[in-house]
Amino acid sequence: MTILHQLMILLLVSIVVRMLDIKQKYFPVLVVLALIGIGLSFIPIFSDFSVASDVLYEVFIPGLLFVSAYQFSAKAFKSNAPVIMTLATVGMLGTVFLLGIGIYYTWRCGCFFGLFQAIKPSFFL
């Protein structure tokens, strides 16, 4: 199966999830897409599917940030700015501190903390 077929299947899955999001008011799109992605990784069709790090940094992350910022009104941001800034700074410093301790004491534990670091930004969205 070519990469085009794999991308078409992924696009179809994302369109179905988006249609479910339109019908439901509070539907956790990012969580559902992450779980579907994990599930699809066990299917043999997607075993050779890989994404370059440039694509992640230049396409996916700016898109996620834009969608998150677009759904959040300016009035709500201004009223919640102290809480957002506190959680952003304390959460990031806490993650860096825990990651440093984990890597310092055991190298194997660093893989777990690295996974936590990769998942954490989407948790706060």
N, C-alpha and C positions, 0 to 999 in steps of 0.2 A: 504494500500500500504506500502510495507516495505521500510526501509531506503535504501536498495540496488536499488530498482526501482527509488527512488527519486534521488539518486546519478547518476544513469545512465541517467536520463532526464537532470540533470544539466550538465553532461559531454557532452551530445549531443548538448546542447545549446552552450556550450563554444567552441566546435569543429566547429559549424556553424559560430559563430562569428569570429573565427580564420581564417576560409576559406574566409570570407568576407574581413578580414584584409590583406590576401595575395594578393587578387585581387586589392585592393585599396592601394594607396601609403600612404595617411594620413588619416587613419581611427582611430577614438578615441575608442580603444578597452576597456579601463577601464571604460569610461563613459557609453558605450553601455552595458557592463556587469553589471554595477551598476544599470542602469535603468531596465534592464531585471530582475535582482534580486529583485528590488522593485516591479515590476509587478508580478513576480511569488509569492511573499509573500501574495498577495491577493487571490491566487488560493487555494481552500480548500485542495488540495492534499498536499501542503507544509505547512499547518497550524501547524502541530506538529513537523516540522523539526527544530532542534536546533543544534548549533555548540558550543562545549566547548571552553572556553577562551584559554586553552592550545593549541588547534588546531589552533586558530587564530594566536597566538604568535609564534608557532613553525613551522607552515606549510605555512600559507597564506602570512604573512608579509615578511618572508625571500624570498619567491618566487617572490613577487612583487618587492622587492628591487633588487633582482638579475636580473630580466627582465629589470628593468629600467636602471640599471648600464650596462648591456650587450648591450643595444641599444644605449648607449651614448659612443662615441669614446673618447679615451684618449686625442687626440689632441683638440677636441671640449671642453672637460672638462678643459684642461689647459688654453685655450683661454677665457673661460667663468667663470673661478674659482672665480674672485672677485665678479661678479654678483651673482653667486650661493651662495657663503658664506654670502654675504650681505643679500640676500633674506631669506636664511635659519636662520640666527641669528635674524634679525629684524622681520621676519615673526613669528618665534617662540616666541620671547619676546612680540610682539604685541598681539599674541593670548593668551598668559598667562596673560598679563595685562588686556585684555578685559574680559577674563574668570573670573579673580579675581574680577573685578569691578561688573560684572553681578551677581556673586554669593554673593558678599558682600551686594549689594543693594536689590536684590530680589532673593529669592530662586527659584521661578518658572522660572525666566529668565535663571537661571543656566542650566536648561534642554536644552534650545535652544543653549546656548553657548557650552555646552558639545557636542551637536550634531555637531556644527560647528567644534569643535576640532577633532571629529572623522572623519569628511569629509576632513579637510584641507590638510593632507599629500598627498592624491591622487590628489588634485587640483593642486599642484605644480609639479606633475610628468607630 
